[in-house]
Amino acid sequence: MINKLKRTLTSLLPVEEGRTGECNNCGACCRLPFRCVFLKTTTDEDNEQKEYCSIYTVRPPNCRKFPRSPEEHNLVKDTCGFNFSEASEKSSTKKFIKIFPKS
């Protein structure tokens, strides 16, 4: 639940540099940490189950900007259509450590 709260609170921040790609409608972000109520299932012409966002065109910032950072991308990197360059992943880790120092 803490990741969901963090994702919502940081959604007002800009997307970090180095993100490339586009949404491929995999729905992985719609299951973090639990299934979104707007994620619907339908059957296509081949009788295969397909998932889709029922509010995609008006989705909130935390959905629209996901993944906002390489840290968030690591949660869905196997299926997500977005990517972050390796350089941005290293700089993101440094920023995170500076903001939240280990105690």
Order of alpha helices (4+ residues) and beta strands (2+ residues): alpha-beta-beta-beta-alpha-alpha-beta-alpha
